Structure formats: C-alpha cells, structure tokens
Amino acid sequence: MKTMRKVLTYFVIAAVAFLSAVNYEIFIFPNEFAPSGINGICTMIQYVFGINIGYLSLMINVPLAIWCYFEVSKPIAIRSMVYVGVFSVGLVLLDYVDLSAFAYATENGTSKILGPLVAGVIQGYVYSILMKASAYTGGVDFISAIVHKRDPNKSVLGFTFTINIFVAISSYFVYGYQMEPVILCILYSFMSSTVGERLQKSG
C-alpha cells in the first residue's frame, strides 16, 4: 500500500509537470510575456537568444536540487527533481510538436489578457498539487527552502518579491519596450499565487 501511494505520488507530480509544460507552450509563449520567478528569467532568455527554457531550467535547478538534497530534505529534493525533469524534458520535446491549433494568441492582440489569466489558473492548480505532495517547482522554491532551513526566522518573501519585480521590469525592455508584458507578468503572478493558495486551503 505504501509503495503504491509512493508510485502514485510520483505519477501525479510527473503529470502536473507535463501539464505545466503544455501550459507554457499554449498560453505563455504565444502571448510573449514572462511568468514569475526563475522560469520568468529563463523565458526571457529563450525569447532573446532562442535557448529552450527546458535546458535552462535543468542547468539552474540540478545544482539547487543537489544542494537541497543534502541540506533540506532528500525526499523533497527527489520529488521536486521529478517535477523539474519532466517539465524541462516536456518543453524540449514539445518544441518539436506543432501546437499552433491549440495555442491561444489573437492576431490583432485583442483579449490577450486571457492568456496569462488561464495560465495563472493552471499554474496555481499545479502549485496546489505540488504542495500536497511536498514538492517544489524548483528555482526560487529551492532557494527559499535552503534559506529557511538555515534561518527559520528569516522571511524569504522579500527575496521572492524582488525576483518577481525584476522579471516584471525586465519584461518592458525584453519585449520591445511595451507595458503590456509587464502587466501580463503581474497578472499571471497574482492569479497563480491566489489560485494555488485557495486550492490549498480548500483541500
């Protein structure tokens, strides 16, 4: 029974990781905005230099996961790397799949706000599942866990807020000196955190 529960947990983590990769391909990339956190930075690097975010995610998260493995929790680090691994590989593989028939992006830019709204809702759902499974999405989550382990009284909200502000401000310059990507980034961040917290509380 315990083994089956463990297998199911890893299966669910892998499933939501792939869902997150699809979410990026359908709602985030076509609407040209950066989501929050480290993946937001990776998304902007992909936009400018064409380096797939899947490779960037692995490069950043593998060292952080190893650090978390030895300093925070081995099970949490392993479960989190399952998410990161499937998410990253999913993005690399989906790069070879034509999802244009499903991608949401209007030709004239109308209703563009719906892209980050839906993406935020989906990612909030992913966050809630991962919290139940005691796993992280990587990036800022790993860093926050390490900081909290070293100093339980130290708040990491300021660090997370700083990263998200950096992503939002950088969006203005990366996406052609426009305010719209900045607003979309803020909207996505708000939706994903709000939905994640509400689903977590509701069970």
C-alpha positions, 0 to 999 in steps of 0.5 A: 500500500505504501509503495503504491501511494509512493508510485502514485505520488510520483505519477501525479507530480510527473503529470502536473509537470507535463501539464505545466509544460503544455501550459507554457507552450499554449498560453505563455509563449504565444502571448510573449510575456514572462511568468514569475520567478526563475522560469520568468528569467529563463523565458526571457532568455529563450525569447532573446537568444532562442535557448529552450527554457527546458535546458535552462531550467535543468542547468539552474535547478540540478545544482539547487536540487543537489544542494537541497538534497543534502541540506533540506530534505532528500525526499523533497529534493527527489520529488521536486527533481521529478517535477523539474525533469519532466517539465524541462524534458516536456518543453524540449520535446514539445518544441518539436510538436506543432501546437499552433491549433491549440495555442491561444494568441489573437492576431490583432492582440485583442483579449490577450489578457486571457492568456496569462489569466488561464495560465495563472489558473493552471499554474496555481492548480499545479502549485496546489498539487505540488504542495500536497505532495511536498514538492517544489517547482524548483528555482526560487522554491529551492532557494527559499527552502535552503534559506529557511532551513538555515534561518527559520526566522528569516522571511524569504518573501522579500527575496521572492518579491524582488525576483518577481519585480525584476522579471516584471521590469525586465519584461518592458525592455525584453519585449520591445519596450511595451507595458503590456508584458509587464502587466501580463507578468503581474497578472499571471503572478497574482492569479497563480499565487491566489489560485494555488493558495485557495486550492490549498486551503480548500483541500 
